[in-house]
């Protein structure tokens, strides 16, 4: 059994299809099928139920999958650590950032990091906080900036970076626009412009409304801040934004109103996978993020 066979097995398990797995691995399907068959012969077990377009793991395959992922992770940790020893000044980092709020809060941090390490390659991925957690957990991202803790602490290490109150954004002619503050029950009959469901702020707003025995009437869900603001400007609904974003809305036909107690907050944190070797480039980013909060 070699590392390539294990990688092939994980690809087939994830895709549940030999053709799709072969395409993702850039090899032929016969070569992939032969490699998996050889692995099964070496282990003395059947790893997949084969039949139709979709294949499934056997009990032995399911047991092997967990160990296979740990094996690949240990191998990647080893090779990455050796790379750090040989080429300390080079590196790359994959960062997950929520598109609605990420650039507003952390463009300065990323700019400082790039200035300090011009040879490092930075890959930014704009997705919601829930997908960022999944990406970090699965090793697809090195670190992630996420909204609204808590996270699964047995999977992640975290740094709390920011706590920013949410405000209600309404069109200038909206009945609420003249109020100095609002309570969440005041919004019970309002149409909401909500975040997409892969954003943790979506869940946080839903949970807060449910505490007052109502579900927000979502007329639109989006991952694009500018589109959400345009919807509010057209008086099609209200939206909830962090105060730092609301300060940038001076030239829009909207008003931002603070909440009365209890207030909703956007909480931002940096996460990375616990008990995983951090490459030099990632360690430097974590260190800079800690200094950034001080």
PLY file of the C-alpha trace (Angstrom):
ply
format ascii 1.0
element vertex 294
property float x
property float y
property float z
element edge 293
property int vertex1
property int vertex2
end_header
0.00 0.00 0.00
1.37 3.42 -0.96
0.26 7.01 -0.49
-1.16 7.22 -4.01
-3.50 4.27 -3.46
-4.84 5.88 -0.29
-5.41 9.19 -2.09
-7.23 7.34 -4.88
-9.44 5.55 -2.35
-10.42 8.84 -0.62
-11.24 10.43 -3.99
-13.57 7.57 -4.94
-15.19 7.64 -1.48
-15.83 11.39 -1.80
-17.14 11.30 -5.37
-19.02 7.98 -5.00
-18.26 7.42 -8.66
-15.16 6.02 -10.40
-15.54 8.19 -13.50
-15.82 11.44 -11.53
-12.96 10.46 -9.22
-10.73 9.57 -12.18
-11.48 12.93 -13.79
-10.64 14.79 -10.58
-7.40 12.82 -10.22
-6.51 13.28 -13.93
-6.05 9.56 -14.53
-7.95 7.02 -16.59
-10.84 5.12 -15.05
-9.27 1.69 -15.74
-6.08 2.78 -13.95
-8.12 3.99 -10.97
-10.22 0.81 -10.83
-7.07 -1.31 -10.97
-5.42 0.68 -8.16
-8.48 0.29 -5.91
-8.72 -3.43 -6.69
-5.03 -3.87 -5.81
-5.62 -2.02 -2.54
-8.55 -4.30 -1.69
-6.43 -7.37 -2.47
-3.63 -6.10 -0.22
-6.06 -5.43 2.62
-8.07 -8.60 2.06
-11.41 -6.75 2.18
-13.95 -5.22 -0.18
-14.00 -1.45 0.23
-16.89 -0.52 -2.10
-20.24 -1.88 -3.15
-20.12 -1.56 -6.92
-23.31 -1.16 -8.88
-24.93 1.51 -10.99
-23.64 5.05 -11.29
-23.25 5.54 -7.54
-21.03 3.35 -5.38
-21.11 3.04 -1.59
-18.58 2.17 1.08
-18.77 -1.23 2.74
-18.42 -1.38 6.52
-14.73 -2.13 6.01
-14.47 0.79 3.60
-16.09 3.18 6.07
-13.67 2.08 8.79
-10.72 2.43 6.44
-11.79 5.93 5.32
-11.30 7.53 8.74
-7.83 6.04 9.11
-6.98 6.90 5.51
-7.73 10.60 6.10
-5.55 10.60 9.23
-2.78 8.87 7.26
-2.91 11.49 4.48
-2.97 14.33 7.00
0.08 12.93 8.82
1.89 12.57 5.50
1.05 16.14 4.48
2.19 17.44 7.88
5.50 15.62 7.46
6.16 16.85 3.93
5.12 20.42 4.80
7.39 20.50 7.83
10.32 19.26 5.74
9.57 21.94 3.15
9.66 24.58 5.88
13.07 23.38 7.01
14.52 23.51 3.49
12.79 26.67 2.19
11.82 28.75 5.21
11.35 32.00 3.31
8.83 30.64 0.84
5.29 29.55 1.47
1.62 29.81 0.68
-1.56 30.24 2.67
-5.21 29.59 1.83
-7.56 31.90 3.71
-11.36 31.74 3.87
-13.18 35.08 4.18
-16.94 35.77 4.33
-17.62 37.98 1.28
-20.08 40.34 2.92
-17.82 41.45 5.77
-14.32 40.10 5.19
-12.72 42.88 3.15
-14.27 45.61 5.31
-12.61 44.33 8.45
-9.45 42.59 7.34
-8.08 44.09 4.13
-5.58 46.00 6.30
-4.41 42.80 8.04
-3.93 40.98 4.74
-2.14 43.99 3.23
0.25 44.11 6.18
0.90 40.39 5.90
1.62 40.66 2.17
3.97 43.62 2.73
5.87 41.68 5.40
6.10 38.52 3.26
6.07 39.50 -0.43
7.28 36.06 -1.54
4.33 34.25 0.04
1.43 33.25 -2.19
-1.95 34.20 -0.68
-5.11 32.48 -1.91
-8.34 34.10 -0.73
-11.60 32.14 -0.86
-14.85 34.06 -0.37
-17.48 31.77 1.14
-19.82 31.83 4.13
-18.64 31.04 7.66
-20.24 27.58 7.69
-18.35 26.57 4.54
-15.16 28.11 5.93
-15.40 25.88 9.00
-15.88 22.86 6.75
-12.93 23.90 4.56
-10.59 24.32 7.53
-11.73 21.04 9.06
-11.15 19.14 5.80
-7.79 20.79 5.11
-9.01 22.73 2.07
-8.24 26.02 3.87
-5.34 26.80 6.21
-7.18 29.44 8.24
-10.57 31.08 8.13
-12.18 34.31 9.30
-15.60 33.33 10.61
-18.60 35.09 12.08
-20.35 34.34 15.33
-18.73 31.81 17.61
-18.93 29.23 19.04
-17.32 26.70 16.75
-16.50 23.04 17.38
-13.65 23.71 19.79
-12.41 20.13 19.69
-11.71 20.67 15.96
-10.40 24.26 15.91
-8.04 26.66 17.59
-9.40 30.22 17.62
-8.50 33.87 18.15
-11.35 36.26 18.90
-10.77 39.34 16.75
-13.80 41.58 16.91
-17.28 42.08 18.37
-19.34 44.59 16.39
-23.05 45.39 17.07
-25.56 44.84 14.28
-27.81 47.70 13.21
-31.11 47.75 11.32
-30.77 49.33 7.87
-33.97 50.79 6.38
-34.89 53.05 3.48
-34.97 56.76 4.37
-38.77 56.96 4.04
-39.41 53.82 6.07
-41.58 54.33 9.22
-38.68 53.11 11.39
-36.20 55.60 9.92
-37.08 58.31 12.46
-36.51 56.06 15.49
-33.39 56.44 17.63
-33.35 52.72 18.42
-35.41 49.59 17.81
-36.09 46.30 19.54
-36.13 43.02 17.65
-39.92 42.51 18.13
-40.41 45.82 16.26
-39.27 43.98 13.13
-41.76 41.11 13.38
-43.90 42.26 10.44
-41.03 43.57 8.30
-39.73 41.85 5.15
-36.09 40.84 5.70
-33.20 40.95 3.23
-31.22 38.08 4.76
-27.80 36.55 4.31
-27.51 33.23 2.47
-27.86 30.13 4.61
-24.14 29.28 4.44
-23.47 32.45 6.47
-23.54 31.98 10.23
-25.11 35.45 10.60
-28.17 33.99 8.86
-28.49 31.41 11.65
-27.78 33.98 14.37
-30.56 36.31 13.15
-33.03 33.43 12.87
-32.20 32.27 16.40
-32.57 35.79 17.81
-35.99 36.23 16.18
-37.16 32.84 17.44
-36.40 33.96 20.99
-39.23 36.46 20.47
-41.52 33.81 18.97
-41.39 34.87 15.33
-39.62 33.85 12.16
-38.28 36.65 9.94
-40.15 37.03 6.67
-37.23 36.57 4.26
-38.09 38.10 0.89
-34.53 37.73 -0.38
-31.29 35.96 0.59
-27.96 37.09 -0.80
-24.21 36.85 -0.34
-23.64 40.25 -2.00
-23.64 43.26 0.31
-24.18 45.84 -2.45
-27.21 43.94 -3.75
-28.68 43.75 -0.24
-28.25 47.52 0.18
-29.88 48.15 -3.21
-32.87 46.06 -2.13
-33.22 48.16 1.03
-32.88 51.38 -1.00
-35.76 50.16 -3.19
-37.79 49.78 0.03
-38.23 46.04 -0.58
-37.16 45.10 2.92
-34.84 45.76 5.85
-31.38 44.33 6.49
-29.08 43.86 9.48
-25.45 44.95 9.05
-22.49 45.40 11.42
-21.94 49.00 12.54
-18.59 49.25 10.74
-20.35 48.56 7.45
-23.17 50.96 8.35
-20.63 53.78 8.68
-19.89 53.33 4.97
-23.51 53.92 3.92
-23.46 57.73 4.06
-24.09 58.16 0.34
-26.95 55.67 0.19
-30.68 56.38 0.56
-30.82 54.43 3.83
-30.70 54.88 7.61
-28.93 52.66 10.14
-30.67 52.31 13.51
-29.08 50.71 16.61
-30.79 47.98 18.63
-31.97 48.36 22.19
-30.78 45.73 24.65
-30.27 42.87 24.13
-28.15 43.71 21.11
-27.11 41.44 18.27
-23.43 41.33 17.42
-21.19 40.24 14.63
-18.40 38.28 16.30
-15.33 37.62 14.17
-12.66 35.05 14.88
-9.72 33.43 13.16
-9.79 29.63 13.18
-7.36 26.90 12.17
-7.41 23.15 12.60
-6.37 21.93 16.01
-3.44 19.49 16.32
-2.33 20.08 12.73
1.19 21.17 11.85
1.08 24.82 10.77
3.44 25.77 7.94
5.66 28.78 8.46
3.44 30.99 6.29
0.38 30.08 8.37
2.16 30.56 11.69
3.22 34.03 10.57
-0.37 34.94 9.69
-1.68 33.70 13.04
0.98 35.70 14.87
0.18 38.84 12.90
-3.56 38.36 13.56
-2.86 38.20 17.31
-0.88 41.45 17.13
-3.61 43.00 14.98
-6.14 42.63 17.79
-3.91 44.27 20.42
0 1
1 2
2 3
3 4
4 5
5 6
6 7
7 8
8 9
9 10
10 11
11 12
12 13
13 14
14 15
15 16
16 17
17 18
18 19
19 20
20 21
21 22
22 23
23 24
24 25
25 26
26 27
27 28
28 29
29 30
30 31
31 32
32 33
33 34
34 35
35 36
36 37
37 38
38 39
39 40
40 41
41 42
42 43
43 44
44 45
45 46
46 47
47 48
48 49
49 50
50 51
51 52
52 53
53 54
54 55
55 56
56 57
57 58
58 59
59 60
60 61
61 62
62 63
63 64
64 65
65 66
66 67
67 68
68 69
69 70
70 71
71 72
72 73
73 74
74 75
75 76
76 77
77 78
78 79
79 80
80 81
81 82
82 83
83 84
84 85
85 86
86 87
87 88
88 89
89 90
90 91
91 92
92 93
93 94
94 95
95 96
96 97
97 98
98 99
99 100
100 101
101 102
102 103
103 104
104 105
105 106
106 107
107 108
108 109
109 110
110 111
111 112
112 113
113 114
114 115
115 116
116 117
117 118
118 119
119 120
120 121
121 122
122 123
123 124
124 125
125 126
126 127
127 128
128 129
129 130
130 131
131 132
132 133
133 134
134 135
135 136
136 137
137 138
138 139
139 140
140 141
141 142
142 143
143 144
144 145
145 146
146 147
147 148
148 149
149 150
150 151
151 152
152 153
153 154
154 155
155 156
156 157
157 158
158 159
159 160
160 161
161 162
162 163
163 164
164 165
165 166
166 167
167 168
168 169
169 170
170 171
171 172
172 173
173 174
174 175
175 176
176 177
177 178
178 179
179 180
180 181
181 182
182 183
183 184
184 185
185 186
186 187
187 188
188 189
189 190
190 191
191 192
192 193
193 194
194 195
195 196
196 197
197 198
198 199
199 200
200 201
201 202
202 203
203 204
204 205
205 206
206 207
207 208
208 209
209 210
210 211
211 212
212 213
213 214
214 215
215 216
216 217
217 218
218 219
219 220
220 221
221 222
222 223
223 224
224 225
225 226
226 227
227 228
228 229
229 230
230 231
231 232
232 233
233 234
234 235
235 236
236 237
237 238
238 239
239 240
240 241
241 242
242 243
243 244
244 245
245 246
246 247
247 248
248 249
249 250
250 251
251 252
252 253
253 254
254 255
255 256
256 257
257 258
258 259
259 260
260 261
261 262
262 263
263 264
264 265
265 266
266 267
267 268
268 269
269 270
270 271
271 272
272 273
273 274
274 275
275 276
276 277
277 278
278 279
279 280
280 281
281 282
282 283
283 284
284 285
285 286
286 287
287 288
288 289
289 290
290 291
291 292
292 293
